[in-house]
């Protein structure tokens, strides 16, 4: 389910590129299109804190898949920006619920860092075919509608796992946490805020990484090949987090991820040619998939009951909404420096916030 919920974000560079080419959008408009998807994603997951633990999650997953698929198919008939935004808004709600259910299930496991790593690895592995075929074959031949149709087919295929989803979130504490004064609500919300700020930065880069390649003179086939082949590095990052777990603590892995982010931005400066662009994507996919497992695991360590786990999905949605929107507004005549600078600052701010919360939690647990 997490693979279906994450697929639009995974292929967002391809989606942005095809929307610009097929619908004649500007960078600002393409950023708003992606933002509308994540607006729906965010709204539904924020509301889910109040009702997710009260409903049959398996039935909710089936309904979410249907809504997601229907909106993608509906989007193929839209030729205006307004219609495209509306269908993406509805699709985001379906995807957000699917991902929120998945996050909630994993957060209740005995080793969230490890299992978040496995979940991220599956998202990359399963989505790699669409990530390659999008810019190389589907986009050039069938445009934006073709990308949406292929995505709908992917979501339908991923729905085969829903019968194995639990009907309810485990643990009675989830229903009762709101009345427990010992729960560090401030720490939980601060940790979720760190995820939001951090993902805003990464989303700004990721949404326009395909355009950076195009402006660097790379062909759609070259970009598709780079994006698909570096699925290996994304898997390495996610599986690295799954293997490492918390054996070196919860802070050091964040510092490793930060190094990868800095290298990525440096490599993307200017108009990178094929080799430099390839290395940039390697470090981007390696760092974000390694680091995301620990960002999610960090919040799970604070929110031990898992009631607020679905808000992490909302934080990702908000970050993915405002990140591309801000990034698109900062790009001027193919000058990506302001966008890259903003994104790196946001990533580092998220790092400082989450590290501070985790260190304070460690002190409190030993006192």
Protein Blocks (a to p, Z undefined) as FASTA:
>chain_A
ZZmmmmmmmmmmmmmmmmmmmnopafklmmmmmmmmmmmmmmmmmmmmmmmmmmcfklmm
mmmmmmmmmmmmmmmmpcbfklmmmmmmmmmmmmmmmmmmmmmmmmmpmblmlmmmmmmm
mmmmmmmmmmmmmmmmmmmmnommlmmmmmmmmmmmmmmmmmmpcfbdehjklmmmmmmm
kbcfklmmmmmmmmmmmmmmmmmmmmmmmmmmmmnopafklmmmmmmmmmmmmmmmmmmm
mmnmmmnojklmmmmmmmmmmmmmmmmgcjadfklmmmmmmmmmmmmmmmmmmmmmmmmm
mmmnommmmmmmmmmmmmmmmmmmmmmmmpgghiaklmmmmmmmmmmmmmmmmmmmmmmm
mmmmmZZ
